[in-house]
Amino acid sequence: MLSKNIQDHGNDWDIHLPYLLFAYREVPHSTTGLSPYQLVYGRLPRGPLALMRDFWTGKRNIPLGVSSSIEKYLENLRQNLEKVHEIATGNAGKNQAEYTRRYNLRAREKTFQVGEKVLILESVSPHKLLKKWMGPVSIIEITRSHSVLVRMEDGANKEVHVNKIWPYIARVQQVGLVFEQDEDFGDLHYAPVDSIRKSQIDIWEHTRKIEEVLSFQQRAELSDVLGKYSDVFSSKPGYAKVEGHFVRVTPDCCPKRLKPYRVPIALQDEVDRQIKELLELDLIEPSDSDWAHPVVCVAKKNGSVRLCIDFRLLNSFTIPDAYPMKIARDLLYEVGKANFISVLDLTK
């Protein structure tokens, strides 16, 4: 309360201090069950509002004289103080034992490791009551059982007690899962890993499915073609023999590393597996680029998970290429004239 009073009133905090103290002293304490005013004076506090309420409602008249002697008043005051002291002592003992029991249920010994990021409680002004959590800073040494040596932001080293440090948890954005039918993200560009299970297509398994349509000679010719070009008809993604892909961006574009999205716990194992598989297939590699885009998990209708990358920031700076699109109906007319229609699966 004192810190709040200083923040609200600044240098005039001492002027408002008496009002703050009276408000604090007239409220019953949760431990003793009695107000501090009652423990000191042996009677209930009567503030300005209480006196005005009783006077307006006619509950009590303001006394005009003293009806008892000073000796009688002091004797009654002493007896009242003894009674409230006895009550307060009993209530305090019971409540303190309960507070200790509840606190110990969740109390844990603070432990930190060298190199761990933490926040420290530091003063932001010469006033000792104005303190804030600063950081993060790194722990460079465990000096004692309850003290650590940290590296400050200005490069200086400082020994801090564990009661004044707190583990630092990096903030992440909350979008980590979208569904396949969602349209807020636009086109979802995903990693080609969710359907990769075999290194090569089983030729005979595919020809067996169409043996009723083709003759024996045709099946034999098809098997020879599939066997000759097995590297093409493979479930493992290959490499395009091109020079590379370049993205043209606007002049005001600058690299930026976005924070990762939080991945749901139920999907973390599947995400780790797919990333490991992409690394083994040499489709991705570790990078220290100045660009970083978060991964988005897309829940498919069949219950599987597809990994996508959120490139919306890069797309906002991309200069699109003007390619004329053909009319889909004209393409269907051209395909409809063919005797055989082949479907090309690009091993998604």
C-alpha positions in Angstrom: 0.0 0.0 0.0 2.8 2.4 0.8 4.4 1.8 -2.6 1.0 2.4 -4.3 0.6 5.6 -2.4 4.0 6.9 -3.5 3.3 6.0 -7.2 -0.1 7.8 -7.1 0.8 10.9 -5.2 4.6 11.3 -5.8 6.3 13.7 -3.5 3.0 14.4 -1.6 2.7 10.9 -0.4 3.3 11.9 3.3 0.3 14.2 3.2 -2.0 11.2 2.4 -0.3 8.9 4.8 -2.6 9.6 7.8 -5.6 8.7 5.8 -4.0 5.5 4.6 -3.0 4.5 8.1 -6.5 5.1 9.5 -8.1 3.1 6.7 -5.6 0.2 7.4 -6.1 0.3 11.2 -9.9 0.2 11.2 -10.2 -3.0 9.1 -10.2 -6.3 11.0 -7.0 -8.3 10.4 -7.4 -11.8 8.8 -5.0 -13.3 11.4 -6.2 -11.8 14.6 -9.8 -11.3 13.6 -9.7 -7.8 15.2 -8.6 -4.4 13.8 -5.3 -2.9 14.9 -7.3 0.1 16.3 -9.3 -2.2 18.6 -6.1 -4.0 19.8 -4.6 -0.7 20.8 -7.6 1.3 22.2 -9.9 -1.6 23.2 -12.9 -0.3 21.3 -14.1 -0.1 17.7 -12.8 2.7 15.6 -15.2 5.5 14.8 -14.4 7.2 11.5 -16.0 10.3 10.1 -18.3 8.3 7.9 -19.5 6.1 10.7 -20.2 9.1 13.0 -22.2 10.8 10.2 -24.2 7.7 9.5 -25.2 7.2 13.1 -26.0 10.9 13.5 -28.2 11.0 10.4 -30.0 7.8 11.1 -30.6 8.7 14.7 -29.0 5.5 16.0 -26.8 7.4 18.4 -26.7 11.0 19.8 -23.5 12.9 20.2 -22.7 12.9 24.0 -22.6 16.3 25.6 -20.8 15.4 28.8 -18.8 12.7 30.6 -20.9 10.3 32.6 -18.1 8.5 34.4 -14.9 9.4 36.2 -11.5 9.1 34.6 -10.5 6.3 37.0 -13.6 4.2 36.0 -12.8 4.9 32.3 -9.2 3.7 32.6 -10.3 0.6 34.5 -12.8 -0.4 31.8 -10.2 0.4 29.1 -7.6 -1.9 30.8 -10.1 -4.8 31.0 -11.1 -4.4 27.4 -7.5 -4.4 26.3 -6.9 -7.6 28.2 -9.9 -9.3 26.6 -9.0 -8.3 23.1 -5.4 -9.3 23.6 -6.5 -12.8 24.8 -8.8 -13.2 21.8 -6.2 -11.9 19.3 -3.5 -14.2 20.7 -5.8 -17.3 20.3 -6.9 -16.3 16.8 -3.3 -15.5 15.7 -2.0 -18.9 16.8 -4.7 -20.8 15.0 -4.5 -18.8 11.8 -0.7 -18.7 11.7 -0.6 -22.5 11.9 -3.0 -22.8 9.0 -1.1 -20.2 6.9 2.1 -22.2 7.5 0.5 -25.5 6.5 -1.0 -24.0 3.3 2.2 -22.3 2.3 4.3 -25.4 2.8 2.0 -27.4 0.4 3.4 -25.5 -2.6 6.7 -24.2 -1.2 9.7 -25.5 -3.2 13.4 -24.9 -2.9 14.6 -22.5 -5.6 17.3 -24.1 -7.8 19.1 -22.4 -10.8 21.7 -23.6 -13.3 24.7 -21.7 -14.8 23.6 -20.2 -18.1 19.9 -20.0 -17.2 18.0 -16.8 -18.0 16.4 -15.1 -15.0 14.7 -11.8 -14.0 16.0 -9.8 -11.1 14.2 -7.4 -8.8 15.9 -4.0 -9.2 15.3 -0.4 -8.1 14.4 1.8 -11.1 14.9 5.0 -9.1 16.7 6.2 -5.9 13.5 5.5 -4.0 13.8 2.1 -2.3 10.1 1.3 -2.6 10.0 1.6 -6.4 11.3 -1.7 -7.7 10.6 -3.6 -10.9 11.6 -6.9 -12.4 14.4 -6.3 -14.9 16.1 -8.6 -17.4 16.5 -11.2 -18.6 20.1 -11.7 -17.4 22.3 -14.8 -17.4 23.6 -16.7 -14.4 27.3 -17.2 -14.6 28.1 -18.7 -11.2 26.4 -20.3 -8.2 28.3 -18.5 -5.4 26.4 -19.9 -2.4 23.4 -22.1 -1.7 21.0 -19.2 -2.0 23.0 -16.7 -4.0 24.0 -16.5 -7.6 26.3 -14.3 -9.7 24.5 -12.8 -12.8 25.8 -10.9 -15.8 23.9 -7.6 -16.1 22.8 -6.0 -19.3 25.6 -3.5 -19.1 28.2 -6.3 -18.8 28.8 -5.9 -15.0 28.6 -8.9 -12.6 26.3 -8.8 -9.6 25.6 -11.2 -6.8 21.9 -11.6 -6.1 19.9 -13.6 -3.5 17.5 -16.2 -5.0 14.6 -14.4 -3.4 15.2 -11.5 -5.8 15.4 -13.6 -9.0 12.7 -15.4 -11.0 13.0 -17.8 -13.9 12.6 -16.1 -17.3 10.2 -17.7 -19.7 10.4 -16.5 -23.2 7.2 -15.1 -24.6 5.8 -17.0 -27.7 2.8 -16.2 -29.9 -0.3 -18.3 -29.3 -1.2 -19.4 -32.9 0.1 -22.9 -33.3 -2.7 -25.0 -34.8 -5.1 -24.4 -37.7 -7.5 -26.7 -39.4 -7.4 -27.6 -43.1 -10.7 -25.9 -43.9 -9.6 -22.6 -42.3 -9.0 -19.7 -44.7 -7.6 -17.0 -42.5 -4.0 -18.0 -43.3 -4.6 -18.1 -47.0 -2.7 -20.8 -49.0 -0.9 -23.1 -46.7 2.6 -24.1 -48.0 3.6 -27.3 -46.2 6.6 -29.5 -45.9 6.5 -32.7 -48.1 6.7 -35.3 -45.3 3.3 -36.5 -44.2 2.9 -39.1 -47.0 6.5 -40.4 -47.1 6.6 -43.9 -45.7 8.5 -46.0 -48.3 11.7 -45.3 -50.2 10.5 -46.8 -53.5 7.1 -47.8 -55.0 6.3 -51.5 -54.9 6.0 -52.0 -58.7 4.2 -55.3 -58.5 1.8 -54.0 -55.9 0.7 -51.3 -58.3 0.5 -53.5 -61.4 -1.6 -56.1 -59.5 -4.3 -53.5 -58.9 -4.9 -53.1 -62.7 -4.3 -56.6 -63.9 -8.0 -57.1 -64.8 -7.8 -54.1 -67.2 -4.5 -54.8 -68.9 -3.4 -57.9 -70.7 -0.4 -60.0 -69.7 1.7 -58.3 -72.4 0.7 -54.9 -71.3 1.4 -55.7 -67.6 4.9 -56.9 -68.6 5.6 -53.7 -70.6 4.3 -51.6 -67.8 6.5 -53.4 -65.2 9.6 -52.9 -67.5 8.9 -49.2 -67.8 8.4 -48.8 -64.0 11.5 -50.8 -63.3 13.6 -48.8 -65.8 12.6 -45.5 -64.3 12.2 -46.5 -60.7 14.0 -43.4 -59.6 11.2 -41.3 -61.1 8.3 -43.5 -59.8 9.5 -43.3 -56.2 7.8 -42.1 -53.0 10.9 -40.3 -51.9 11.1 -36.7 -53.1 13.8 -35.9 -55.5 15.7 -32.8 -56.4 14.8 -30.3 -59.2 17.7 -29.8 -61.6 17.3 -26.0 -61.7 19.6 -23.2 -60.7 17.5 -22.1 -57.8 14.5 -20.1 -56.7 14.7 -16.4 -56.1 12.1 -14.2 -54.4 12.0 -10.6 -55.4 11.2 -8.2 -52.5 10.5 -4.5 -52.2 13.3 -2.1 -51.3 11.9 -1.5 -47.8 12.1 -5.1 -46.9 14.5 -6.1 -44.1 15.2 -9.5 -42.4 13.2 -10.3 -39.3 13.1 -13.2 -37.0 9.6 -14.0 -35.8 8.9 -15.7 -32.5 7.8 -19.3 -32.7 4.2 -20.3 -32.2 3.3 -22.5 -29.3 2.8 -26.1 -30.4 0.1 -28.1 -28.6 1.5 -30.7 -26.3 -0.5 -33.4 -28.0 1.2 -32.7 -31.3 4.8 -32.1 -30.2 5.8 -35.7 -30.7 4.4 -35.8 -34.2 6.0 -32.5 -35.0 9.4 -33.7 -33.8 9.1 -36.9 -35.8 8.3 -35.0 -39.0 11.2 -32.6 -38.5 13.6 -35.5 -37.9 12.3 -37.2 -41.1 12.8 -34.0 -43.1 16.4 -33.8 -41.8 17.1 -37.4 -42.7 15.7 -36.9 -46.2 17.9 -33.9 -46.6 14.9 -31.7 -47.4 15.7 -29.2 -44.7 18.9 -28.2 -42.9 19.9 -26.2 -39.8 20.1 -22.5 -40.6 21.3 -19.3 -38.9 19.7 -17.0 -41.4 18.5 -13.5 -40.4 15.0 -14.6 -41.5 12.9 -16.9 -39.3 9.2 -17.8 -39.8 7.1 -19.9 -37.4 5.8 -23.4 -38.0 2.0 -23.9 -38.0 0.4 -27.3 -37.4 -2.5 -28.0 -39.8 -5.0 -30.6 -38.5 -6.2 -32.6 -41.5 -9.7 -34.2 -41.8 -8.2 -37.7 -41.4 -6.6 -36.8 -38.0 -3.0 -36.4 -39.3 -0.9 -33.3 -38.9 0.7 -31.3 -41.7 3.6 -28.9 -41.0 3.2 -25.5 -42.7 5.3 -22.3 -42.5 3.7 -18.9 -41.9 5.2 -16.8 -44.7 2.7 -13.9 -44.5 5.4 -11.4 -43.4 7.6 -12.3 -46.4 4.6 -12.3 -48.7 3.8 -8.7 -47.7 7.2 -7.6 -49.2 7.2 -10.0 -52.2 6.9 -8.6 -55.7 4.6 -11.1 -57.5 5.4 -12.3 -61.0 2.8 -11.6 -63.7 2.0 -15.0 -65.3 -1.1 -15.2 -67.4 -3.4 -18.0 -66.2 -5.2 -20.2 -68.7 -8.9 -20.8 -68.4 -9.7 -24.0 -66.6 -12.6 -24.9 -68.9 -10.3 -24.7 -72.0 -7.8 -27.1 -70.3 -10.6 -29.6 -69.5 -11.7 -29.5 -73.2 -8.2 -30.4 -74.3 -7.8 -33.2 -71.8 -11.2 -34.6 -72.7 -10.0 -35.4 -76.2 -7.3 -37.8 -75.0 -7.7 -41.6 -74.9 -5.6 -42.0 -71.7 -5.5 -39.5 -68.8 -2.5 -39.8 -66.5 -2.5 -38.4 -63.0 0.8 -37.2 -61.7 1.4 -37.4 -57.9 4.3 -35.1 -57.0 4.9 -37.0 -53.7 3.5 -34.5 -51.3 
